[in-house]
Amino acid sequence: MLKGLFVNKTGMLIQQRRLDIAANNLANLNTVGFKKDKIFFHELAKALADPAEGDANRTPGITEIDFAQGTFRQTDNPLDVAIVGEGFFVIQGEQGEYYTRNGAFHLSENGALVNQFGDSVITDGGEVQLSGASVSINENGEILVDGQSAARLRLVTFDDPQQLVRIGSSYFEAGEAGPEDIPSESITVRAGYLEEANVDPLLEMVSMIELNRQYELGQKSIKTQDDTLDKLINKAGRSI
């Protein structure tokens, strides 16, 4: 009976964790460059076999980031860019370098190339200030001022992107991962496009409905077992 309570409790913790992740994925459906989370339960069978092992209150599961490419949305903004294939833009933030797939860029009042948060976009020459009648970015990542190349976007990759640490909705820190610059001849971007979140809203909604049902079944099962235990302790015990 007590083992049954533990099994149901573990199952409910799993469903709650999955619900939280699905809800966060949906909340970032319109976040440019967002990468959804996935969760795996490699240790579940082991935990169920030995409930005494480890922290009984620990939420099970291993979260990973799905770095699959999202769909491209055309904006016709000459400074919007979407990375084709692997790679990350490099952004200079207050706490150091950040990495992102969000290529919604524009020029600040002083001509610096920045993102929507006002953080500087790093090029092969570092931070840049641009002035001219026309500023655009081509499909090789070159920043063109009045048709002339002024700099090139710096793009990096990581051997193991799962080592990256998510900061907010679209930034990552290197963590234990080491960035490697993508050679200029290998850079490919889509100018005038943005990469949308790789979240399928229909799948996430269906998943949330199923998870809610499973969570409710777990609650009902625990209540039934709790009522049975109450009868055994308070009624059967008194008749002995």
C-alpha positions as CSV (number, residue, x, y, z in Angstrom):
1,M,0.0,0.0,0.0
2,L,2.8,2.5,1.0
3,K,4.7,1.5,-2.1
4,G,1.6,2.3,-4.2
5,L,1.5,5.8,-2.7
6,F,5.2,6.3,-3.6
7,V,4.6,5.1,-7.2
8,N,1.7,7.5,-7.6
9,K,3.6,10.3,-6.0
10,T,6.5,9.8,-8.4
11,G,4.2,9.7,-11.4
12,M,2.5,12.9,-10.4
13,L,5.9,14.6,-9.9
14,I,6.8,13.5,-13.5
15,Q,3.5,14.9,-14.9
16,Q,4.0,18.2,-13.0
17,R,7.5,18.6,-14.4
18,R,6.3,17.8,-17.9
19,L,3.4,20.3,-17.5
20,D,5.8,23.0,-16.4
21,I,8.0,22.5,-19.4
22,A,5.1,22.3,-21.9
23,A,3.7,25.5,-20.4
24,N,7.1,27.3,-20.7
25,N,7.4,26.2,-24.3
26,L,4.0,27.5,-25.1
27,A,4.7,30.8,-23.3
28,N,7.7,31.3,-25.6
29,L,5.8,30.4,-28.8
30,N,6.4,34.0,-30.2
31,T,9.9,34.4,-28.9
32,V,12.3,34.7,-31.8
33,G,15.0,32.0,-31.8
34,F,13.6,30.2,-28.8
35,K,14.6,26.6,-28.4
36,K,12.1,24.3,-26.6
37,D,13.0,22.1,-23.7
38,K,12.6,18.3,-23.6
39,I,12.6,16.0,-20.6
40,F,13.8,12.4,-20.2
41,F,13.4,9.9,-17.4
42,H,16.3,7.5,-17.7
43,E,16.4,6.9,-13.9
44,L,12.7,6.4,-13.3
45,A,12.7,2.6,-13.2
46,K,15.7,2.6,-10.8
47,A,13.9,5.2,-8.6
48,L,10.8,3.1,-8.4
49,A,12.7,-0.1,-7.6
50,D,14.5,1.6,-4.7
51,P,12.5,4.5,-3.3
52,A,14.9,4.9,-0.4
53,E,17.8,5.8,-2.8
54,G,18.4,9.5,-3.2
55,D,16.2,12.4,-2.2
56,A,12.6,11.2,-2.1
57,N,11.4,14.8,-2.8
58,R,13.6,15.3,-5.8
59,T,11.7,15.9,-9.1
60,P,12.8,13.2,-11.5
61,G,13.9,13.7,-15.1
62,I,16.7,15.2,-17.1
63,T,15.9,18.4,-19.1
64,E,17.6,18.9,-22.5
65,I,17.3,21.7,-25.0
66,D,16.0,20.9,-28.5
67,F,18.2,22.9,-30.9
68,A,16.3,21.9,-34.0
69,Q,15.9,24.8,-36.4
70,G,12.6,26.7,-36.3
71,T,10.8,28.0,-39.4
72,F,11.8,31.2,-41.0
73,R,9.4,34.2,-41.1
74,Q,10.0,37.0,-43.6
75,T,10.2,40.5,-42.2
76,D,11.9,42.4,-45.1
77,N,13.9,44.3,-42.4
78,P,17.4,44.5,-44.0
79,L,19.0,44.0,-40.5
80,D,16.9,40.9,-39.5
81,V,18.8,37.7,-40.1
82,A,18.2,34.0,-39.5
83,I,21.0,31.4,-39.3
84,V,20.8,28.5,-41.7
85,G,22.0,25.4,-40.0
86,E,24.0,25.3,-36.8
87,G,25.5,28.3,-35.1
88,F,24.8,31.2,-32.7
89,F,25.1,35.0,-32.9
90,V,27.4,36.5,-30.3
91,I,26.0,39.3,-28.2
92,Q,27.9,41.5,-25.7
93,G,25.8,41.7,-22.5
94,E,26.4,43.3,-19.2
95,Q,27.8,40.0,-17.7
96,G,29.9,39.0,-20.8
97,E,29.2,37.2,-24.0
98,Y,25.9,35.6,-24.7
99,Y,24.9,33.4,-27.6
100,T,21.5,33.4,-29.3
101,R,19.5,32.4,-32.4
102,N,17.5,35.6,-32.2
103,G,18.6,37.8,-35.2
104,A,16.3,40.7,-34.7
105,F,18.9,43.5,-35.1
106,H,18.7,47.3,-35.6
107,L,20.9,50.4,-35.4
108,S,21.0,52.4,-32.2
109,E,20.9,56.2,-32.1
110,N,24.7,56.3,-32.3
111,G,24.9,53.8,-35.1
112,A,25.8,50.7,-33.1
113,L,24.4,47.3,-34.3
114,V,22.2,46.1,-31.4
115,N,19.5,43.6,-30.7
116,Q,16.0,44.3,-29.2
117,F,17.4,44.5,-25.7
118,G,20.0,47.1,-26.7
119,D,22.9,44.7,-26.4
120,S,25.7,45.0,-29.0
121,V,26.0,42.5,-31.8
122,I,29.6,41.2,-32.1
123,T,31.2,41.1,-35.5
124,D,34.6,39.8,-36.7
125,G,35.9,43.1,-35.6
126,G,34.1,43.3,-32.3
127,E,31.4,45.9,-31.6
128,V,30.8,48.2,-34.6
129,Q,29.3,51.6,-35.2
130,L,27.9,52.2,-38.7
131,S,26.9,55.3,-40.6
132,G,25.6,55.6,-44.1
133,A,22.5,56.0,-46.2
134,S,22.0,52.3,-46.5
135,V,22.9,49.5,-44.0
136,S,22.1,45.8,-44.7
137,I,23.3,42.3,-44.1
138,N,23.8,39.8,-46.9
139,E,23.5,36.0,-46.9
140,N,27.2,35.6,-46.1
141,G,26.8,37.6,-42.9
142,E,28.5,40.6,-44.3
143,I,27.3,44.0,-43.0
144,L,27.1,46.3,-46.0
145,V,27.2,50.1,-45.7
146,D,26.2,51.8,-48.9
147,G,27.0,48.6,-50.7
148,Q,30.5,48.2,-49.2
149,S,31.5,45.6,-46.7
150,A,32.1,47.1,-43.3
151,A,32.2,43.9,-41.1
152,R,30.9,40.4,-40.8
153,L,28.7,38.9,-38.2
154,R,30.6,36.6,-35.8
155,L,28.9,33.2,-35.6
156,V,30.0,30.3,-33.3
157,T,29.2,26.7,-32.7
158,F,29.7,24.3,-29.8
159,D,30.8,20.7,-29.7
160,D,28.1,20.0,-27.1
161,P,25.4,22.6,-27.1
162,Q,23.7,20.8,-24.2
163,Q,26.5,22.3,-22.0
164,L,25.1,25.8,-22.7
165,V,23.2,27.5,-19.9
166,R,19.9,29.1,-20.8
167,I,19.7,32.8,-19.7
168,G,16.1,34.1,-20.1
169,S,14.2,33.1,-23.1
170,S,16.7,33.5,-26.0
171,Y,20.2,33.9,-24.5
172,F,22.7,31.2,-23.6
173,E,26.0,31.3,-21.6
174,A,28.9,29.1,-22.6
175,G,28.9,27.2,-19.2
176,E,31.3,24.3,-19.7
177,A,31.1,24.5,-23.5
178,G,33.7,26.2,-25.6
179,P,32.7,28.4,-28.5
180,E,34.3,27.8,-31.9
181,D,34.1,30.5,-34.6
182,I,32.5,29.5,-37.8
183,P,34.8,30.3,-40.7
184,S,33.6,33.2,-42.8
185,E,33.3,31.1,-45.9
186,S,30.9,28.7,-44.1
187,I,28.5,31.4,-42.7
188,T,25.0,31.3,-44.3
189,V,22.2,33.4,-43.1
190,R,18.8,34.5,-44.5
191,A,18.6,38.2,-44.7
192,G,15.3,39.8,-44.1
193,Y,14.1,36.8,-42.1
194,L,13.8,35.7,-38.4
195,E,13.8,32.2,-37.0
196,E,10.7,31.5,-35.1
197,A,10.5,29.3,-31.9
198,N,10.8,25.6,-32.7
199,V,7.6,24.9,-30.7
200,D,4.6,23.2,-32.2
201,P,1.6,24.7,-30.4
202,L,-0.8,21.9,-31.3
203,L,1.5,19.2,-30.0
204,E,2.2,21.1,-26.8
205,M,-1.5,21.7,-26.2
206,V,-2.4,18.1,-26.8
207,S,0.4,17.1,-24.5
208,M,-0.8,19.4,-21.7
209,I,-4.4,18.0,-21.9
210,E,-3.1,14.4,-21.6
211,L,-0.7,15.3,-18.8
212,N,-3.5,17.0,-16.8
213,R,-5.7,13.9,-17.2
214,Q,-2.8,11.7,-16.0
215,Y,-2.2,14.0,-13.0
216,E,-5.8,13.9,-12.0
217,L,-5.8,10.1,-12.2
218,G,-2.8,10.1,-9.9
219,Q,-4.6,12.3,-7.4
220,K,-7.7,10.1,-7.4
221,S,-5.5,7.0,-6.9
222,I,-3.7,8.5,-4.0
223,K,-7.0,9.6,-2.4
224,T,-8.4,6.0,-2.8
225,Q,-5.3,4.5,-1.2
226,D,-5.3,7.1,1.6
227,D,-9.0,6.3,2.4
228,T,-8.2,2.6,2.5
229,L,-5.3,3.2,4.8
230,D,-7.5,5.3,7.0
231,K,-10.0,2.5,7.3
232,L,-7.3,-0.1,8.1
233,I,-5.8,2.1,10.8
234,N,-8.9,3.6,12.4
235,K,-11.4,0.9,12.0
236,A,-9.7,-2.5,11.6
237,G,-7.2,-1.6,14.3
238,R,-10.0,-0.8,16.8
239,S,-11.7,-4.2,16.2
240,I,-8.6,-6.2,17.2
